[in-house]
């Protein structure tokens, strides 16, 4: 069954992505999880390019973004998301193993909404993700204009009227 909200998970480690998806699966969250394996794939998802071109126009409830990835790292993805007017209101939660003060500072400078260090122990990892998912996926309310990506100018009057 397709859920009304979705989460964009960006993580290049398949076991971590699978565990994260499972932790975000409770019915009360009611969000699908789309996994992007690197930063370029994350942007393809948001811009509806390549394998994501058929994706609906809704935006994710939030982006869960790893920091260290091949092709394009999390900071570059964050910078692109927050510099694009269509996506700047999407909450971005950095979810990474790095607790380096420079990574934390740079993430917030670029507009991250939260920075969460991945716990090494599975029960804490699972509990942390349930809390993150509950807040950003279920409790947080996005502004109405953030619900649709206005990727084509001709869609703007119709989208504005729908809101």
Phi and psi in degrees as a GROMACS rama.xvg file:
@    title "Ramachandran Plot"
@    xaxis  label "Phi"
@    yaxis  label "Psi"
@TYPE xy
-74.7327  131.779  UNK-2
-94.469  158.873  UNK-3
-76.6355  -30.7415  UNK-4
-108.071  158.457  UNK-5
-143.799  158.995  UNK-6
-119.147  136.02  UNK-7
-97.2484  112.534  UNK-8
-100.085  123.61  UNK-9
-117.953  105.206  UNK-10
-154.922  130.799  UNK-11
-86.9487  -5.22334  UNK-12
-98.9218  108.496  UNK-13
-55.4091  -43.9692  UNK-14
-62.8852  -39.2705  UNK-15
-65.8994  -42.1131  UNK-16
-61.827  -40.6744  UNK-17
-66.5509  -44.9807  UNK-18
-63.1533  -38.8779  UNK-19
-64.6355  -45.1016  UNK-20
-60.3019  -42.998  UNK-21
-63.9435  -40.6902  UNK-22
-67.2345  -27.2662  UNK-23
-92.4412  8.69746  UNK-24
-85.3874  -9.9952  UNK-25
-54.914  144.598  UNK-26
-59.0811  -33.3348  UNK-27
-65.2709  -22.2684  UNK-28
-77.4721  -36.8711  UNK-29
51.8234  45.7163  UNK-30
-127.403  137.891  UNK-31
-77.7224  154.771  UNK-32
-118.501  121.717  UNK-33
-103.433  127.518  UNK-34
-102.558  128.073  UNK-35
-110.635  133.112  UNK-36
-87.0412  -6.95322  UNK-37
-162.075  174.759  UNK-38
-63.5183  -37.8233  UNK-39
-65.2555  -40.0978  UNK-40
-65.72  -34.7263  UNK-41
-61.9621  -45.2503  UNK-42
-67.6094  -36.5927  UNK-43
-58.9293  -39.9641  UNK-44
-63.5095  -49.388  UNK-45
-64.1413  -40.2076  UNK-46
-87.2799  0.696426  UNK-47
58.2545  51.2962  UNK-48
-111.801  163.591  UNK-49
56.0652  -131.292  UNK-50
-65.2178  -11.3686  UNK-51
-102.308  6.55248  UNK-52
-63.8215  -21.9902  UNK-53
-90.2916  0.0279092  UNK-54
-64.4842  145.072  UNK-55
-65.5236  170.424  UNK-56
-81.2365  -3.8209  UNK-57
-65.5681  155.314  UNK-58
-103.73  157.259  UNK-59
-66.5584  151.507  UNK-60
-61.7611  -35.9542  UNK-61
-165.627  163.862  UNK-62
-109.646  128.76  UNK-63
-104.584  109.602  UNK-64
-120.873  121.115  UNK-65
-74.8723  156.22  UNK-66
-89.9747  -54.1018  UNK-67
-93.4408  108.203  UNK-68
-144.048  157.154  UNK-69
-75.8256  167.968  UNK-70
69.6128  -56.6886  UNK-71
-151.762  121.433  UNK-72
-79.4174  171.507  UNK-73
-61.0029  -34.538  UNK-74
-66.7612  -37.8055  UNK-75
-66.5644  -40.2058  UNK-76
-64.4285  -46.7051  UNK-77
-56.9623  -46.215  UNK-78
-60.4055  -41.8274  UNK-79
-65.8408  -44.3505  UNK-80
-61.2684  -48.1762  UNK-81
-77.1076  -14.6391  UNK-82
-94.07  -4.83771  UNK-83
-102.701  120.284  UNK-84
-55.4099  -30.1729  UNK-85
-69.7664  -24.7992  UNK-86
-119.46  -7.02781  UNK-87
-61.9432  -22.7903  UNK-88
-87.1109  -4.96906  UNK-89
-72.5964  124.269  UNK-90
-64.7543  134.983  UNK-91
-119.943  121.711  UNK-92
-108.398  115.401  UNK-93
-73.8857  125.646  UNK-94
-128.782  98.5724  UNK-95
-144.247  163.539  UNK-96
-84.8264  -10.4212  UNK-97
-81.0307  128.425  UNK-98
-113.3  18.682  UNK-99
-62.3947  127.887  UNK-100
-54.7552  -34.5427  UNK-101
-67.0946  -36.8846  UNK-102
-67.4896  -42.1999  UNK-103
-62.7575  -50.5299  UNK-104
-60.0583  -46.8566  UNK-105
-64.4198  -38.075  UNK-106
-60.7054  -46.3085  UNK-107
-68.3378  -36.4877  UNK-108
-59.7824  -35.2305  UNK-109
-85.3846  -3.1046  UNK-110
108.531  12.838  UNK-111
-58.7364  143.047  UNK-112
-88.1662  -22.4893  UNK-113
-159.95  156.014  UNK-114
-133.267  116.304  UNK-115
-123.583  126.759  UNK-116
-85.6875  129.479  UNK-117
-64.8502  120.8  UNK-118
-66.8178  144.015  UNK-119
-77.6883  -27.4504  UNK-120
-92.9982  135.342  UNK-121
-58.4162  -47.0688  UNK-122
-59.2637  -39.958  UNK-123
-69.0421  -38.6603  UNK-124
-57.9889  -50.5118  UNK-125
-61.3087  -47.2175  UNK-126
-64.1726  -40.8167  UNK-127
-60.0641  -46.6986  UNK-128
-66.0923  -36.7966  UNK-129
-62.2048  -41.0946  UNK-130
-68.0287  -44.7502  UNK-131
-60.2707  -47.8509  UNK-132
-63.0444  -41.2146  UNK-133
-62.7321  -46.736  UNK-134
-68.2943  -58.5809  UNK-135
-74.6774  -28.0739  UNK-136
-94.6758  -25.6856  UNK-137
-117.485  -42.4726  UNK-138
-88.6807  -37.6019  UNK-139
-66.9021  137.419  UNK-140
-109.626  124.238  UNK-141
-86.8551  153.641  UNK-142
-64.6183  148.269  UNK-143
-54.7233  -38.3397  UNK-144
-67.497  -15.9692  UNK-145
-82.1712  -5.3455  UNK-146
-77.7868  -18.7963  UNK-147
-129.942  140.367  UNK-148
-89.6506  119.726  UNK-149
-89.2052  81.8159  UNK-150
-86.5517  -15.0712  UNK-151
-131.013  133.157  UNK-152
-56.7981  -39.1862  UNK-153
-64.6809  -17.8801  UNK-154
-83.3467  -15.1589  UNK-155
-59.2917  -48.594  UNK-156
-61.449  -40.5836  UNK-157
-65.768  -43.097  UNK-158
-66.7753  -42.3051  UNK-159
-62.3717  -38.7013  UNK-160
-68.5019  -30.4778  UNK-161
-73.3353  -21.9489  UNK-162
